[in-house]
Amino acid sequence: MVSQAGSVLLVETIRKTGLDQAISAALAPWRRPRAVHDPGKILVDLALAVALGGDCLADLALLRSEPAVFGPVASDPTVSRLINTLAASDGKALAAIRAARSEVRRPVWELAGDRAPDAGGQVTVDLDGVLVVAHSDKQDAAPTWKKSYGHHPLMGFVDHGPGGTGEPVAALLRPGNAGSNTAADHLALTQLPKQHRRGRRTLIRCDSAGGTHEFVAWLAQRGRWLSYSVGMVITEAIHQHVLEIPASAWTPAVEPDGEVRDGAWVAELTGDLLDGWPQGIRLIVRKERPHPGAQLRITDADGIRITCFATNTPDRPIAELELRHRLRARAEDRIRAARATGLRNLPLHDTAQNQVWLEIIQLALDLLAWIPMLALTGQARLWEPRRLRFRLFSAAGQLVTTGRRRILRLAHHWPWTVEVTITLERLALLPKPG
């Protein structure tokens, strides 16, 4: 009998995408002579453990208990030594891991076809900060703006759209007191395929933390020319302009299905408010009746909630642009998935070690995003990590060896046995990497 037999889906995804080969090649300089365990295999095993719900290095014991599924797994001291070695590489190991992930991402998107994030011609990257509470003293842990104590990583997620989830493309570990709108902290886009690292086909979305002159100028810089949709703080000047908008200038907001959004309207602001901002910027405001019990802010007017965002997308209706910006709320789903996949806490002490842990989390989240994109269908594509673990990965089975074949038999009474089997068959049909 084999526990966690459904995790062969993760193992097969790793094999079909070539992630194991890419990480092993990237970390080859850190393999010691006559070492038994490959550093790339150790790192991928850690990502597997995190994808299965682990939240510390010691949770690799889950894989170690099932060698028939996961192969030989390194001991805890070996794993600790590798993490220390990678952390002491002055960022070279992190750069190698990120380059390997980027190398694998492009063919994965090609395999996904019309399910790929760039199938519609544009890639959407959502940026957001995540508060990670520290329950013990760790390097760079500091008081946060929510009066907690810990770190404030900044993360970027590629949105897979309403029919999918999303995958991480950047993560920057920062102290807990790091400012949300620090322009110098905003992330590089080297994890994206090369054709999406610049140009209007890449849309950057973020909340009002990105609504600064420095960040918008960085996005619109010559040679980068990224599309953007960034939230803006309601200043006194914006508030006064909103009060002067005539009723005829407001357009009803819309829902994703095209229906009118009840009690919500949008309008575009022009004039001196745009002075000092990059050329082509558009400022769009929305007013909406707050839901029952919502607490109004001082910038709201006449009991109506006011929000504002800036974009450089021309020639599209403002209601359509406002809907696109509102869908940035899906980034909160990605953050919830990250918290459930190792980001609930940072288990190590040094910042360099925890940055390696953050890369392991991203590897795990990549796998959890690629399985639905490549092999799941319907509502199963929307399953978050906890549901994937409960329904698919935790299925027990019997591993039978006959001649040169190994057969995995899953329990017939398990409600999702058919889903596991069909997903494994779809993964098996994918071409081998390289």
VEXDREN-2710 file (C-alpha; in Angstrom, 1 decimal):
% VEXDREN-2710
k/r/px/py/pz
1/MET/0.0/0.0/0.0
2/VAL/1.1/3.5/-0.8
3/SER/-0.1/6.6/1.0
4/GLN/-0.3/9.9/-1.0
5/ALA/-0.6/7.8/-4.2
6/GLY/-2.3/10.7/-5.9
7/SER/0.9/12.7/-5.7
8/VAL/2.1/10.8/-8.7
9/LEU/0.4/13.6/-10.6
10/LEU/3.0/16.0/-9.2
11/VAL/5.8/13.6/-10.0
12/GLU/4.5/13.2/-13.6
13/THR/4.1/16.9/-14.0
14/ILE/7.7/17.5/-13.0
15/ARG/8.9/14.8/-15.4
16/LYS/6.8/16.0/-18.4
17/THR/7.8/19.7/-17.9
18/GLY/11.4/18.9/-17.5
19/LEU/11.6/20.9/-14.2
20/ASP/13.8/18.3/-12.5
21/GLN/16.3/18.3/-15.3
22/ALA/16.4/22.1/-15.5
23/ILE/16.9/22.6/-11.7
24/SER/19.5/19.8/-11.6
25/ALA/21.5/21.5/-14.4
26/ALA/21.2/24.9/-12.7
27/LEU/22.4/23.7/-9.4
28/ALA/25.2/21.5/-10.8
29/PRO/27.9/24.0/-9.6
30/TRP/26.8/23.4/-6.0
31/ARG/27.1/19.6/-6.2
32/ARG/30.0/18.3/-4.1
33/PRO/32.3/15.7/-5.5
34/ARG/31.1/12.1/-4.9
35/ALA/27.8/13.5/-3.4
36/VAL/25.1/10.8/-3.3
37/HIS/22.2/13.3/-3.6
38/ASP/21.7/15.7/-6.5
39/PRO/21.0/19.3/-5.2
40/GLY/18.4/19.7/-7.9
41/LYS/16.6/16.6/-6.8
42/ILE/16.7/17.7/-3.2
43/LEU/15.2/21.1/-4.1
44/VAL/12.5/19.6/-6.2
45/ASP/11.7/17.1/-3.4
46/LEU/11.3/20.1/-1.0
47/ALA/8.9/21.7/-3.5
48/LEU/6.9/18.4/-3.7
49/ALA/6.7/18.3/0.1
50/VAL/5.5/21.9/0.2
51/ALA/3.0/21.3/-2.5
52/LEU/1.6/18.4/-0.4
53/GLY/1.1/20.7/2.6
54/GLY/4.5/20.8/4.3
55/ASP/5.7/24.0/5.9
56/CYS/9.2/23.2/7.0
57/LEU/12.3/21.3/5.9
58/ALA/11.6/18.4/8.2
59/ASP/8.3/17.7/6.3
60/LEU/10.4/16.0/3.7
61/ALA/9.9/12.9/5.8
62/LEU/6.6/12.5/4.0
63/LEU/8.4/11.8/0.8
64/ARG/11.1/9.7/2.5
65/SER/8.4/7.3/3.8
66/GLU/7.4/6.5/0.2
67/PRO/10.5/5.7/-1.8
68/ALA/8.5/3.7/-4.4
69/VAL/6.7/6.9/-5.4
70/PHE/9.4/9.6/-4.8
71/GLY/12.7/7.7/-5.1
72/PRO/15.6/8.2/-2.8
73/VAL/15.2/11.3/-0.6
74/ALA/18.0/13.1/1.2
75/SER/18.3/13.1/5.0
76/ASP/17.5/16.1/7.1
77/PRO/21.2/17.0/7.7
78/THR/21.9/16.8/4.0
79/VAL/19.0/19.1/3.2
80/SER/20.0/21.6/5.9
81/ARG/23.6/21.7/4.5
82/LEU/22.3/22.3/1.0
83/ILE/20.0/25.2/2.1
84/ASN/23.0/26.8/3.9
85/THR/25.2/26.4/0.9
86/LEU/22.7/27.9/-1.5
87/ALA/22.0/30.8/1.0
88/ALA/25.7/31.5/1.2
89/SER/26.1/31.8/-2.6
90/ASP/25.5/35.6/-2.6
91/GLY/22.4/35.3/-4.8
92/LYS/24.0/33.2/-7.5
93/ALA/22.0/30.1/-6.6
94/LEU/18.8/32.1/-6.5
95/ALA/19.6/33.5/-10.0
96/ALA/20.3/29.9/-11.2
97/ILE/17.0/28.6/-9.8
98/ARG/15.0/31.5/-11.3
99/ALA/16.7/31.0/-14.7
100/ALA/15.7/27.4/-14.7
101/ARG/12.1/28.1/-13.8
102/SER/12.0/30.7/-16.6
103/GLU/13.4/28.2/-19.0
104/VAL/10.7/25.6/-18.2
105/ARG/7.8/28.1/-18.1
106/ARG/7.9/28.9/-21.9
107/PRO/7.5/25.2/-23.1
108/VAL/4.9/24.6/-20.4
109/TRP/2.8/27.5/-21.8
110/GLU/3.3/26.1/-25.3
111/LEU/2.0/22.7/-24.1
112/ALA/-1.0/24.4/-22.5
113/GLY/-2.1/25.8/-25.9
114/ASP/-5.3/27.8/-25.6
115/ARG/-5.2/27.4/-21.8
116/ALA/-2.0/29.3/-21.5
117/PRO/-2.0/32.7/-19.8
118/ASP/-0.9/34.4/-23.0
119/ALA/-3.4/32.6/-25.3
120/GLY/-5.5/35.8/-25.6
121/GLY/-2.5/37.8/-26.7
122/GLN/-1.9/39.5/-23.3
123/VAL/-0.3/38.4/-20.1
124/THR/-1.6/39.9/-16.8
125/VAL/0.7/40.1/-13.8
126/ASP/-0.8/41.0/-10.4
127/LEU/1.6/42.6/-7.8
128/ASP/0.8/42.5/-4.1
129/GLY/2.4/42.4/-0.7
130/VAL/2.0/39.6/1.8
131/LEU/2.3/39.9/5.5
132/VAL/4.1/36.9/7.0
133/VAL/3.9/36.8/10.8
134/ALA/7.1/35.7/12.7
135/HIS/6.5/34.0/16.0
136/SER/10.2/34.1/16.9
137/ASP/13.1/36.4/16.3
138/LYS/14.3/36.1/12.7
139/GLN/16.7/38.3/10.6
140/ASP/14.9/41.3/9.1
141/ALA/11.7/40.6/11.0
142/ALA/10.1/43.9/12.0
143/PRO/6.8/45.5/13.1
144/THR/4.3/45.6/10.3
145/TRP/1.7/48.2/9.4
146/LYS/-1.0/45.8/10.8
147/LYS/0.7/46.0/14.2
148/SER/2.0/42.4/13.8
149/TYR/5.7/41.3/13.6
150/GLY/7.4/39.6/10.7
151/HIS/8.2/40.1/7.0
152/HIS/6.4/41.8/4.1
153/PRO/7.3/40.0/0.9
154/LEU/6.3/41.4/-2.4
155/MET/5.0/38.9/-5.0
156/GLY/3.9/38.8/-8.6
157/PHE/1.4/36.3/-10.0
158/VAL/0.4/35.6/-13.6
159/ASP/-3.4/35.5/-13.8
160/HIS/-4.8/32.5/-15.6
161/GLY/-8.1/34.2/-16.1
162/PRO/-11.6/33.2/-14.9
163/GLY/-11.2/29.6/-16.1
164/GLY/-8.0/28.9/-14.1
165/THR/-5.8/29.9/-11.2
166/GLY/-2.4/31.6/-11.5
167/GLU/1.3/31.1/-11.0
168/PRO/4.1/33.1/-9.3
169/VAL/6.7/34.8/-11.4
170/ALA/8.5/36.9/-8.8
171/ALA/9.0/37.2/-5.0
172/LEU/11.0/39.6/-3.1
173/LEU/11.6/39.0/0.7
174/ARG/11.5/42.3/2.6
175/PRO/11.4/43.4/6.3
176/GLY/8.0/43.8/7.9
177/ASN/8.3/47.5/7.9
178/ALA/9.0/47.8/4.2
179/GLY/6.7/50.3/2.5
180/SER/4.0/49.0/0.2
181/ASN/4.7/51.7/-2.4
182/THR/8.5/51.6/-2.5
183/ALA/9.2/52.0/-6.2
184/ALA/12.7/50.5/-5.9
185/ASP/11.2/47.2/-4.5
186/HIS/9.0/46.5/-7.5
187/LEU/9.8/43.3/-9.2
188/ALA/11.7/42.3/-12.3
189/LEU/9.8/40.3/-15.0
190/THR/12.6/37.9/-15.9
191/GLN/10.4/34.9/-15.1
192/LEU/8.1/35.7/-18.0
193/PRO/8.9/34.3/-21.5
194/LYS/11.1/36.9/-23.3
195/GLN/8.4/38.2/-25.6
196/HIS/6.4/39.3/-22.6
197/ARG/9.1/41.1/-20.6
198/ARG/8.4/44.3/-22.3
199/GLY/5.7/45.8/-24.5
200/ARG/2.0/46.5/-24.3
201/ARG/1.1/42.8/-24.4
202/THR/2.0/42.6/-20.7
203/LEU/-0.4/44.2/-18.2
204/ILE/0.8/45.0/-14.7
205/ARG/-2.0/45.4/-12.1
206/CYS/-1.7/46.5/-8.5
207/ASP/-3.5/48.3/-5.8
208/SER/-3.0/51.9/-4.7
209/ALA/0.5/50.9/-3.3
210/GLY/1.7/51.2/-7.0
211/GLY/0.0/54.5/-7.7
212/THR/3.2/56.6/-7.4
213/HIS/5.0/58.7/-9.9
214/GLU/8.1/56.6/-9.6
215/PHE/6.4/53.3/-10.3
216/VAL/4.2/54.4/-13.1
217/ALA/7.2/56.1/-14.8
218/TRP/9.1/52.8/-14.4
219/LEU/6.3/50.9/-16.1
220/ALA/6.1/53.5/-19.0
221/GLN/9.8/53.9/-19.4
222/ARG/11.1/53.9/-23.0
223/GLY/12.2/50.4/-24.0
224/ARG/9.8/48.8/-21.4
225/TRP/6.4/50.2/-22.5
226/LEU/4.3/47.9/-20.3
227/SER/0.6/48.3/-20.0
228/TYR/-0.6/49.1/-16.5
229/SER/-3.7/49.3/-14.4
230/VAL/-2.7/50.7/-10.9
231/GLY/-4.9/51.8/-8.1
232/MET/-4.7/55.5/-7.0
233/VAL/-5.1/57.1/-3.6
234/ILE/-8.1/59.5/-3.5
235/THR/-6.4/62.8/-2.9
236/GLU/-8.2/66.0/-2.1
237/ALA/-7.8/67.1/-5.8
238/ILE/-9.3/63.9/-7.1
239/HIS/-12.1/64.1/-4.6
240/GLN/-13.0/67.6/-5.7
241/HIS/-13.0/66.6/-9.4
242/VAL/-15.3/63.7/-8.6
243/LEU/-17.8/66.0/-6.9
244/GLU/-17.9/68.2/-10.0
245/ILE/-18.6/65.4/-12.5
246/PRO/-22.1/65.9/-14.0
247/ALA/-24.6/63.0/-13.8
248/SER/-24.6/62.6/-17.5
249/ALA/-20.8/61.8/-17.5
250/TRP/-21.2/58.6/-15.4
251/THR/-21.4/55.3/-17.2
252/PRO/-22.9/52.1/-15.5
253/ALA/-20.2/49.6/-14.4
254/VAL/-20.5/46.1/-15.8
255/GLU/-20.2/42.5/-14.5
256/PRO/-17.9/39.8/-16.1
257/ASP/-21.0/38.4/-17.9
258/GLY/-21.7/41.8/-19.5
259/GLU/-24.7/42.7/-17.3
260/VAL/-24.9/46.1/-15.7
261/ARG/-23.5/46.2/-12.1
262/ASP/-26.2/47.4/-9.8
263/GLY/-25.4/50.6/-8.0
264/ALA/-22.0/51.3/-9.6
265/TRP/-20.9/53.9/-12.1
266/VAL/-17.6/54.9/-13.7
267/ALA/-16.2/58.1/-15.2
268/GLU/-12.9/59.4/-16.6
269/LEU/-11.1/62.4/-15.1
270/THR/-9.1/64.7/-17.3
271/GLY/-7.4/68.1/-17.0
272/ASP/-4.7/69.3/-14.7
273/LEU/-4.9/66.1/-12.6
274/LEU/-2.8/64.4/-15.3
275/ASP/0.0/67.0/-15.2
276/GLY/3.3/65.4/-14.2
277/TRP/2.3/61.9/-15.1
278/PRO/3.6/59.9/-18.1
279/GLN/2.0/60.6/-21.5
280/GLY/-1.0/58.5/-22.3
281/ILE/-2.2/58.0/-18.7
282/ARG/-6.0/57.8/-18.1
283/LEU/-7.6/58.3/-14.7
284/ILE/-10.8/56.5/-14.1
285/VAL/-13.0/56.7/-11.0
286/ARG/-15.8/54.4/-9.8
287/LYS/-18.6/55.2/-7.4
288/GLU/-20.7/52.5/-5.8
289/ARG/-23.2/52.0/-3.1
290/PRO/-21.3/50.2/-0.3
291/HIS/-22.6/46.8/0.8
292/PRO/-24.6/46.8/4.1
293/GLY/-22.3/47.3/7.1
294/ALA/-19.4/48.7/5.2
295/GLN/-17.5/51.5/6.9
296/LEU/-17.2/54.6/4.7
297/ARG/-13.9/56.5/4.4
298/ILE/-13.4/60.2/4.7
299/THR/-12.8/60.4/0.9
300/ASP/-16.2/58.9/0.1
301/ALA/-19.0/61.3/-0.9
302/ASP/-22.7/61.3/0.0
303/GLY/-22.7/57.7/1.2
304/ILE/-21.1/56.4/-2.0
305/ARG/-17.8/54.5/-2.1
306/ILE/-15.2/56.2/-4.4
307/THR/-12.2/54.3/-5.9
308/CYS/-9.8/55.4/-8.6
309/PHE/-7.2/53.7/-10.8
310/ALA/-4.8/54.8/-13.6
311/THR/-4.2/53.0/-16.9
312/ASN/-2.4/53.6/-20.2
313/THR/-4.7/51.5/-22.3
314/PRO/-6.3/53.6/-25.1
315/ASP/-9.4/53.2/-27.1
316/ARG/-11.3/50.9/-24.8
317/PRO/-14.6/51.7/-22.9
318/ILE/-14.0/52.9/-19.4
319/ALA/-16.5/50.3/-18.0
320/GLU/-14.5/47.5/-19.6
321/LEU/-11.2/48.9/-18.2
322/GLU/-12.8/49.2/-14.7
323/LEU/-13.9/45.6/-14.9
324/ARG/-10.4/44.5/-15.9
325/HIS/-9.0/46.4/-12.9
326/ARG/-11.6/45.0/-10.5
327/LEU/-10.7/41.5/-11.4
328/ARG/-7.3/42.2/-9.8
329/ALA/-9.1/40.8/-6.7
330/ARG/-8.1/37.4/-8.0
331/ALA/-4.6/38.1/-6.6
332/GLU/-6.1/37.6/-3.1
333/ASP/-6.9/34.1/-4.1
334/ARG/-3.3/33.5/-5.2
335/ILE/-2.1/34.9/-1.8
336/ARG/-4.4/32.6/0.0
337/ALA/-3.0/29.7/-2.0
338/ALA/0.5/30.8/-1.2
339/ARG/-0.2/31.0/2.5
340/ALA/-1.6/27.4/2.3
341/THR/1.6/26.4/0.5
342/GLY/4.5/27.2/2.8
343/LEU/4.0/31.0/3.2
344/ARG/2.1/30.8/6.4
345/ASN/5.5/31.3/8.1
346/LEU/9.2/31.5/7.2
347/PRO/10.8/28.5/9.0
348/LEU/14.4/29.5/8.9
349/HIS/16.3/32.3/10.7
350/ASP/18.5/34.1/8.2
351/THR/17.1/36.2/5.4
352/ALA/19.2/34.4/2.8
353/GLN/17.9/31.0/3.9
354/ASN/14.3/32.2/3.9
355/GLN/14.8/33.6/0.4
356/VAL/15.7/30.1/-0.7
357/TRP/12.6/28.9/1.1
358/LEU/10.6/31.5/-0.9
359/GLU/11.9/30.0/-4.1
360/ILE/10.9/26.5/-3.0
361/ILE/7.4/27.9/-2.3
362/GLN/7.3/29.3/-5.9
363/LEU/8.3/26.0/-7.3
364/ALA/5.5/24.3/-5.4
365/LEU/3.0/26.9/-6.6
366/ASP/4.2/26.4/-10.2
367/LEU/3.4/22.7/-10.0
368/LEU/0.0/23.4/-8.4
369/ALA/-0.8/25.8/-11.2
370/TRP/0.6/23.7/-14.1
371/ILE/-1.4/20.5/-13.2
372/PRO/-4.8/22.3/-13.7
373/MET/-3.6/24.1/-16.8
374/LEU/-2.2/21.0/-18.5
375/ALA/-4.5/18.3/-17.4
376/LEU/-7.6/19.3/-15.4
377/THR/-10.9/20.4/-16.9
378/GLY/-14.1/22.2/-15.8
379/GLN/-14.4/23.3/-12.2
380/ALA/-11.4/21.2/-11.2
381/ARG/-9.2/23.8/-12.9
382/LEU/-10.3/26.2/-10.2
383/TRP/-9.4/24.0/-7.3
384/GLU/-7.0/25.6/-4.8
385/PRO/-4.1/23.7/-3.2
386/ARG/-6.0/22.5/-0.2
387/ARG/-8.7/21.0/-2.4
388/LEU/-6.2/19.4/-4.7
389/ARG/-4.5/17.8/-1.7
390/PHE/-7.7/16.5/-0.2
391/ARG/-9.3/15.2/-3.4
392/LEU/-6.4/14.1/-5.6
393/PHE/-3.0/13.9/-3.8
394/SER/-4.2/12.2/-0.7
395/ALA/-5.7/9.2/-2.5
396/ALA/-4.1/5.9/-1.3
397/GLY/-3.3/3.1/-3.7
398/GLN/-1.5/-0.2/-4.2
399/LEU/1.7/-0.3/-6.2
400/VAL/2.1/-3.6/-8.0
401/THR/5.2/-4.7/-9.9
402/THR/4.8/-7.2/-12.7
403/GLY/7.8/-8.0/-14.8
404/ARG/9.1/-4.7/-16.0
405/ARG/5.9/-2.7/-15.3
406/ARG/4.7/-1.0/-12.2
407/ILE/1.0/-0.5/-11.9
408/LEU/-0.7/1.9/-9.4
409/ARG/-4.1/0.7/-8.4
410/LEU/-6.4/3.3/-6.7
411/ALA/-9.4/2.5/-4.5
412/HIS/-12.6/2.3/-6.5
413/HIS/-14.6/3.8/-3.7
414/TRP/-12.5/7.0/-3.6
415/PRO/-14.9/9.7/-5.0
416/TRP/-12.1/11.2/-7.2
417/THR/-10.4/8.1/-8.5
418/VAL/-11.7/8.8/-12.0
419/GLU/-10.4/12.4/-11.9
420/VAL/-6.9/11.2/-10.8
421/THR/-6.8/8.5/-13.5
422/ILE/-8.0/10.8/-16.3
423/THR/-5.5/13.5/-15.2
424/LEU/-2.7/11.0/-15.2
425/GLU/-3.6/9.8/-18.6
426/ARG/-3.6/13.4/-20.0
427/LEU/-0.2/14.0/-18.5
428/ALA/1.1/10.8/-20.0
429/LEU/0.0/12.0/-23.5
430/LEU/2.2/15.1/-23.3
431/PRO/5.5/14.9/-25.2
432/LYS/8.7/14.3/-23.3
433/PRO/10.8/17.4/-22.6
434/GLY/13.6/18.3/-25.0
END
